[in-house]
Each structure stands twice: as structure tokens, then as C-alpha cells.
Amino acid sequence: MAQRTVGERQVSVMGLGCMPVSFPEHATDPERGIAVIHRALDLGITLLDTADIYAPSWDAMGHNERVVGQALRSYAGPANMGEVLVASKGGITRSPGEVWGRDASRDGLVAAAEASCEALGVDVIDLYQLHRPDPALTYAEQVRSLAAVRDAGLTRMIGLSNATLPELQVALDEVGGPADGGIVSVQNEFSPRFRGDAEVLEVCTEWGIAFLPWSPLGGAEQASTIGDRYAVFAEVGREVEATPHEVVLAWLTGLSPVMIPIPGASRPATVDSIVRAAAVQLTDEQVQRLSASVPEATSMYPEDQPRPRLR
Ligand SMILES: NC(=O)c1ccc[n+]([C@@H]2O[C@H](COP(=O)([O-])OP(=O)(O)OC[C@H]3O[C@@H](n4cnc5c(N)ncnc54)[C@H](OP(=O)(O)O)[C@@H]3O)[C@@H](O)[C@H]2O)c1
């Protein structure tokens, strides 16, 4: 599979979003999650995205990280923990009664990263991302918390998630980009359903910061009907003999050399299609036609407003 860059590492152009295997309907069957991840490793996927909160309930935090760790340890093929880049996230909390909150304080984020190491079964995480901003702190403070996780030796690389352009700029001012040991990745929502902030993608492209579009197919509830809702993706699919889903993933990689989609999968057969998407060749005209067909839409997380103060 074609390779792209995350910091100092090369990874497959398609990553795997591991979240769906921890949905309540799948979490009782960890073997299913392990089978999905093993299929991805078999086919050359070397970027796995997880998070501490991907769990069927608040008291099972770390569920997804435990499945990822188990899958890597039990894998009999050539890839192993050292060759696969595992990206986790912290900064969102879940408490008794399924109360969701944020904690990107220094102590909070370091404690979350320690728990993620334990759940993954590693001493150091490859890439640790600030999941969502904490409105109680300035963004600059949160970026310093993230840097403290790195400085404590709990992660090799750091990245952002759900960051606006001004927030990304503050982070680059605080810790620099990939060449400075600073921000190596931004994971924002980006799909035909929600075309993310083009300026964030531009800055990432300019700095060589990997852009990991989350819910690239619009999320689990909408993914199956993407060809019905976005007819041009189905049309181009007929032209290149690919499914609309594969065209979406190929379109994303055609938008910038830093794009590395992380589609979610709960079935090994889905992984086969994700890997087929890596081989779909689109012309510039097709990429432009697809981009022009995508409407403006709202994020599935409007509660992220208002944003924290920057400084
Ligand atoms: N940073 C954040 O705030 C944030 C938020 C949401 C998600 N994420 C990350 O982004 C990842 C992806 O997002 P997501 O899982 O919400 O949504 P998604 O990738 O847009 O959609 C996932 C669904 O699409 C289906 N699918 C994937 N590839 C397909 C293909 N080639 N053909 C047909 N169907 C396909 C899967 O089906 P099956 O289940 O049948 O296999 C799955 O149900 C997550 O796993 C997570 O790692 C991050």
C-alpha cells in the first residue's frame, strides 16, 4: 500500500479507526475486534486509531485500547507493536452515571496517558492526541499539558483533534510542528457530510502535519447509504469500478498528500474494501467534480461551541 508520513514515521495511506469494535453491540465479542485488526495488519494497514473513551460504558474506559493491545500482541504476521503506529487520545472524561466531561489539565492528561499505556500494554504510546478542547483552560495551557505527556516519556509524538485554525496556530506557536518535535497530526471531522475547515488542511499541508479525517464516511449510521446521499460518489464509482465508499476514501487522499483517512470498521470484509480504496486512482477532474458536489453541512458535534480562550 502507498505510504504517508506521520512525524518521523511512514504509515499506510489508509489507517483503521478502531472505535466501532467497542460499540456496545460489538464490545461483548472482543474476538471480533481482534479479527478486524488482524485483517488490517494482514493487508498492510500500519496506523490504528483508538482513544481511552472508546468503550461501551463509562466503567469500561480503555476497552478499545485493550482490544488494540491484545490484537497486536496476538498477531502472528510480520507487523508488530513496533511497526504499527498506534494513535490514542485523551482529554475527555466519563464518570459514574455516564457523565461526560473534559480534563486537559497537566495532571489530568498525564494520568489519562498513563492509563492509556496500561490499557495498550506499552511503556510509551506512538502518538497521543488531545481529543477535544477543555473549555476550562486556555488552548495554550492544554497544548502545554500535551507537551508534558511527551516530556514525561509517555508518548513519542503529539497531535491535536477537533482543532480550529486559531487553535492549531496557537499549538504551532507553543510547540512547533513535526520538525520541532511538536504537533505531527490533526484529527478533525472531514467527509462528504462535513467538509472540514479548508484552512486547517492548508496549514497541515504546508507544515507536513498529517491530517487524519475522522468519520470519513459520515459515521456508522450514515456510512451504508453514502452512495444514495452523494450521487456523484456513486457516479465516479461506476467510472473507476469502485464502491462509493472507496471513492470517498480515494477522494480524501487526493485532496492533500498529508491526508490519511481512518475509516472505522467492525467487520473484516470492510477492511478489505478500505484497502481496495488505497488502489483507486482518481483523475484531477474526478477529484474536483467530487469536491464540487459536496454541500456545506454541520458537524455532528455542534456542542463543541463555544471554544476555549486561546491564551
Ligand atoms: N477525534 C474524534 O473526535 C473522533 C470522532 C469520531 C470518530 N473518530 C475516529 O474516526 C474513526 C472513523 O469514524 P467512524 O467510525 O465514526 O465513522 P466512519 O469511518 O465514517 O464510518 C464507519 C462505518 O463505515 C463502514 N465502512 C467503513 N469503510 C467502509 C467501506 N470501505 N465500505 C463500506 N462501509 C464501510 C463501517 O462498516 P462496518 O461497521 O459494517 O464494518 C462502519 O460502520 C473512528 O473509528 C475513530 O477512530 C474520531
PDBQT file of the ligand as one rigid body, heavy atoms in Angstrom, charges set to zero:
ROOT
HETATM    1  N1  LIG A 401     -11.382  12.543  17.070  1.00  0.00    +0.000 N 
HETATM    2  C1  LIG A 401     -12.688  12.430  17.178  1.00  0.00    +0.000 C 
HETATM    3  O1  LIG A 401     -13.362  13.254  17.824  1.00  0.00    +0.000 OA
HETATM    4  C2  LIG A 401     -13.361  11.276  16.510  1.00  0.00    +0.000 A 
HETATM    5  C3  LIG A 401     -14.786  11.228  16.416  1.00  0.00    +0.000 A 
HETATM    6  C4  LIG A 401     -15.362  10.125  15.770  1.00  0.00    +0.000 A 
HETATM    7  C5  LIG A 401     -14.542   9.129  15.237  1.00  0.00    +0.000 A 
HETATM    8  N2  LIG A 401     -13.177   9.198  15.352  1.00  0.00    +0.000 N 
HETATM    9  C6  LIG A 401     -12.263   8.186  14.773  1.00  0.00    +0.000 C 
HETATM   10  O2  LIG A 401     -12.566   8.077  13.402  1.00  0.00    +0.000 OA
HETATM   11  C7  LIG A 401     -12.791   6.715  13.076  1.00  0.00    +0.000 C 
HETATM   12  C8  LIG A 401     -13.775   6.610  11.935  1.00  0.00    +0.000 C 
HETATM   13  O3  LIG A 401     -15.002   7.232  12.272  1.00  0.00    +0.000 OA
HETATM   14  P1  LIG A 401     -16.368   6.419  12.436  1.00  0.00    +0.000 P 
HETATM   15  O4  LIG A 401     -16.056   5.011  12.748  1.00  0.00    +0.000 OA
HETATM   16  O5  LIG A 401     -17.201   7.227  13.360  1.00  0.00    +0.000 OA
HETATM   17  O6  LIG A 401     -17.093   6.602  11.047  1.00  0.00    +0.000 OA
HETATM   18  P2  LIG A 401     -16.820   6.227   9.515  1.00  0.00    +0.000 P 
HETATM   19  O7  LIG A 401     -15.433   5.743   9.330  1.00  0.00    +0.000 OA
HETATM   20  O8  LIG A 401     -17.284   7.376   8.737  1.00  0.00    +0.000 OA
HETATM   21  O9  LIG A 401     -17.863   5.073   9.325  1.00  0.00    +0.000 OA
HETATM   22  C9  LIG A 401     -17.696   3.814   9.904  1.00  0.00    +0.000 C 
HETATM   23  C10 LIG A 401     -18.674   2.853   9.276  1.00  0.00    +0.000 C 
HETATM   24  O10 LIG A 401     -18.423   2.795   7.899  1.00  0.00    +0.000 OA
HETATM   25  C11 LIG A 401     -18.420   1.478   7.438  1.00  0.00    +0.000 C 
HETATM   26  N3  LIG A 401     -17.333   1.394   6.436  1.00  0.00    +0.000 N 
HETATM   27  C12 LIG A 401     -16.041   1.754   6.591  1.00  0.00    +0.000 A 
HETATM   28  N4  LIG A 401     -15.348   1.589   5.446  1.00  0.00    +0.000 NA
HETATM   29  C13 LIG A 401     -16.239   1.093   4.558  1.00  0.00    +0.000 A 
HETATM   30  C14 LIG A 401     -16.134   0.681   3.205  1.00  0.00    +0.000 A 
HETATM   31  N5  LIG A 401     -14.977   0.762   2.543  1.00  0.00    +0.000 N 
HETATM   32  N6  LIG A 401     -17.241   0.215   2.591  1.00  0.00    +0.000 NA
HETATM   33  C15 LIG A 401     -18.436   0.148   3.252  1.00  0.00    +0.000 A 
HETATM   34  N7  LIG A 401     -18.579   0.515   4.543  1.00  0.00    +0.000 NA
HETATM   35  C16 LIG A 401     -17.504   0.979   5.180  1.00  0.00    +0.000 A 
HETATM   36  C17 LIG A 401     -18.157   0.587   8.631  1.00  0.00    +0.000 C 
HETATM   37  O11 LIG A 401     -18.959  -0.563   8.480  1.00  0.00    +0.000 OA
HETATM   38  P3  LIG A 401     -18.896  -1.901   9.383  1.00  0.00    +0.000 P 
HETATM   39  O12 LIG A 401     -19.127  -1.457  10.806  1.00  0.00    +0.000 OA
HETATM   40  O13 LIG A 401     -20.001  -2.720   8.849  1.00  0.00    +0.000 OA
HETATM   41  O14 LIG A 401     -17.537  -2.528   9.249  1.00  0.00    +0.000 OA
HETATM   42  C18 LIG A 401     -18.548   1.459   9.809  1.00  0.00    +0.000 C 
HETATM   43  O15 LIG A 401     -19.815   1.115  10.299  1.00  0.00    +0.000 OA
HETATM   44  C19 LIG A 401     -13.297   6.103  14.388  1.00  0.00    +0.000 C 
HETATM   45  O16 LIG A 401     -13.186   4.705  14.379  1.00  0.00    +0.000 OA
HETATM   46  C20 LIG A 401     -12.414   6.790  15.377  1.00  0.00    +0.000 C 
HETATM   47  O17 LIG A 401     -11.167   6.128  15.411  1.00  0.00    +0.000 OA
HETATM   48  C21 LIG A 401     -12.590  10.268  15.981  1.00  0.00    +0.000 A 
ENDROOT
TORSDOF 0
